[in-house]
Amino acid sequence: DRLEAEARALKQANEYVIVAEHPVFGILELGCWMCGYDEFLMKLAGDPDFVRAFFDQVLAIQMQVIEQYYRAVGPYIDLTTSGDDFGTQQAPFLSPALFEESIAPWYKERIALTKEMTGALYFHHSCGSVFRLMDSIIAMGVDILNPIQPGAAEMEPERLKAACGDRLVFWGGIDEQRLLSRGTPESIREEVQRAAAVLGAGGGWVLAASHNIQPDVPPENVDAMLTALV
């Protein structure tokens, strides 16, 4: 009741984009947390029966939770978030074929129900190098991808925009690991302007850091990023 009332009030005020936060964890991360990364990644490669049984049980719980959540806030939201890290700095955790077989089907079902109940855009967070998974991620129903880490392999803005800029909104793209923490305000303004010219060409980009801004980022660098396009 409280969430529904808050969401309805925000919608009636019509002052903000209304963002719902994902009420469940991602299935890949959850498996890795519960079994250990090494163990679960080996199960993905060598024990598909275990993985399917695990994901089926997780999805059943997820569907019950999101039905309750989106029944309350669904009519009032503009987008909803999701999160599950699919990439390392150098490559995806899984090959595109294994991802399509072992991860995508469960996400498709969950995202389909979410969109049926909300009509909202679907925002997904995945760190790392996920370029090779882009077609599957889009086919799952993802509309917005975050955080876009340009320092990870194959995540250059030019590559991303050329491959799927007409199918996906990019949210992020300003390097937090090196640029924001170690760069100068001028170098940051230059990079923001470059990213805007590439990722923002024709629309489809939300200016943001490539992940949560850490304590080692000077305040003047944050200001430079936020004001570079003003």
Stockholm file with secondary structure:
# STOCKHOLM 1.0

chainA/1-230         DRLEAEARALKQANEYVIVAEHPVFGILELGCWMCGYDEFLMKLAGDPDFVRAFFDQVLAIQMQVIEQYYRAVGPYIDLTTSGDDFGTQQAPFLSPALFEESIAPWYKERIALTKEMTGALYFHHSCGSVFRLMDSIIAMGVDILNPIQPGAAEMEPERLKAACGDRLVFWGGIDEQRLLSRGTPESIREEVQRAAAVLGAGGGWVLAASHNIQPDVPPENVDAMLTALV
#=GR chainA/1-230 SS CHHHHHHHHHHHHTCSCCEECCSSCCHHHHHHHHHCHHHHHHHHHHCHHHHHHHHHHHHHHHHHHHHHHHHHHGGGCSEEEEECCCBCSSSBSSCHHHHHHHTHHHHHHHHHHHHHHHCCEEEEECCSCCGGGHHHHHHHTCCEEECCCTTSTTCCHHHHHHHHTTTCEEEEEECIIIIIHHSCHHHHHHHHHHHHHHTTTTSCEEEEESSCCCTTSCHHHHHHHHHTTC
#=GC SS_cons         CHHHHHHHHHHHHTCSCCEECCSSCCHHHHHHHHHCHHHHHHHHHHCHHHHHHHHHHHHHHHHHHHHHHHHHHGGGCSEEEEECCCBCSSSBSSCHHHHHHHTHHHHHHHHHHHHHHHCCEEEEECCSCCGGGHHHHHHHTCCEEECCCTTSTTCCHHHHHHHHTTTCEEEEEECIIIIIHHSCHHHHHHHHHHHHHHTTTTSCEEEEESSCCCTTSCHHHHHHHHHTTC
//
